[in-house]
Amino acid sequence: MGALRFSELRVQGFRRLLDARFELRPLNVLIGANGAGKTSVLDVLSLLANSATGKLSSAITDLSGLPAILTYDHADALQISISMEAADREPLDYSILLKPGGLAYTVAEERLIQGSQPGGVRRHIDSTGPNVVYHDVNQNEPVRPTWEHNPLETSLSQLPKMFREPEEFRSHLASLSHYHVLNIDARNGEELVSSLYYLKETEPDRFHAIEDALRVAYPRFDRLAFPPVAAGTLALAWRERGFSKPLYMHQLSDRLVRFLKPEEVLLMDTTEEGMTTVTRADSLDLGKWLEDYSLDELWQNGRLGARP
């Protein structure tokens, strides 16, 4: 079996992602202001993973229901499409269309197709509402499920495991992982500083264990400091060996960009209407600029866009 990789994601109608397309490469780093849609992309990937494991209903409930995540005033349905490539076979393209229905939602359409030639397309899943059809590769004909099909979960999650290529796709999609390592907005950022400082003062051994873990992950890391920035207010500063000045929390993402290549960066901005736009950094004419500036400097001075 050739190496599997997802090659494209398209989202229509999810929060600010009214119609956004992402070319997926081995490394994809999203940068942009708060509210530009970065977290929404992760939530979409989490929905896809849950759709492959039969947990779509609970995942949508955790997001406060389908109406709460639709693009306000612009979308009455959510459509997500994702493509997967392998070196030794035709690509697989999966799409799902969800519509509000009563107190829940309906899986209005679902497709898993393989191949790009009109005469050579294999429809592994071809469902419209309750009309669910699988393609039985052994009999080379469409078949309907012989079990009680759950209408709130995807046909993909209920796919017979004997169908090899669709099952490989389902398993690969289910393996998508979503980790919220630190969720730092203005309020939670203050709580993080207070919590770490309290730990440093009351349980120094545990605080030093955190610093030791950071040194393993970031060899240049020296220590965390808490300089006062106003009466009764502390900041969190990151000290690195070789640098005379510390880095503050809002600067850490800027430093990360310095070590990336333009082809690894997706720039996320919003239109005047508040919708997300996505641009690959390597699609911009940066050649001459990169001769004199690093990528993070171009981001900081506004040449890339995607700034607060």
Secondary structure as UniProt FT lines:
FT   STRAND          4..12
FT   TURN            15..16
FT   STRAND          20..23
FT   STRAND          29..32
FT   TURN            34..35
FT   HELIX           38..52
FT   TURN            53..54
FT   HELIX           56..62
FT   TURN            63..64
FT   HELIX           66..69
FT   TURN            72..74
FT   STRAND          78..86
FT   TURN            87..88
FT   STRAND          89..101
FT   TURN            102..103
FT   STRAND          104..114
FT   TURN            118..120
FT   STRAND          122..128
FT   TURN            129..130
FT   STRAND          134..136
FT   TURN            137..140
FT   STRAND          141..143
FT   TURN            151..152
FT   HELIX           156..158
FT   TURN            161..162
FT   HELIX           164..174
FT   HELIX           186..202
FT   HELIX           204..217
FT   TURN            219..220
FT   STRAND          221..225
FT   STRAND          228..230
FT   TURN            231..232
FT   STRAND          233..234
FT   STRAND          237..240
FT   TURN            241..242
FT   STRAND          247..248
FT   HELIX           249..258
FT   HELIX           262..264
FT   STRAND          265..270
FT   TURN            272..273
FT   STRAND          276..280
FT   HELIX           281..283
FT   TURN            287..288
FT   HELIX           289..292
FT   HELIX           295..300
FT   TURN            301..302
//
